[in-house]
């Protein structure tokens, strides 16, 4: 993993990415991964990151990240629109058939 990080830093430097932009992108990606692991739960993510929830909230605002959008993107579709699933056990799933006129 250290080798991968070293290569990434070399690539970013060679591309002329400024330090502040590199740090910002690292923070965004790292925080996104932790939030995704906790399905957008800021309290749990902040605990894993070792920061207070208010600090995480402030950091998200500074990085222009919306945890509600992150959480929304991680939600599974409702049962009624999942393929091959029915609303009630023992009943077949509804299939939408086009009535081509």
C-alpha positions, 0 to 999 in steps of 0.5 A: 500500500505504501508503494501505491501511495508513493506512486500516486504522490509522484503522479500528482506531483508530475501532473503539477497538482498543487499541494493544497489540491492534493490534500483536499482530494485525499481528504474528500476520498478518505472521508467519502470511503468512511461515510460510505462504510457507515452508510452516511452516518456522520456520528459513526464516521466521525468516531472512526475518523477520530474527530468530533461529529461537528468537526466532520460536519464542518469539514464536509462543508469546507470540502463541499461534500453533502452527506445527504447525497452520499447517503442517498446514493448508497440506499437500495431501491425500494423492494417494489422496484428491485428485479425479481423481488415481490412485495410480500413473501409467497407472491410472485414479483410484478412484471411491467409489460409494455402494451405496444399499440 
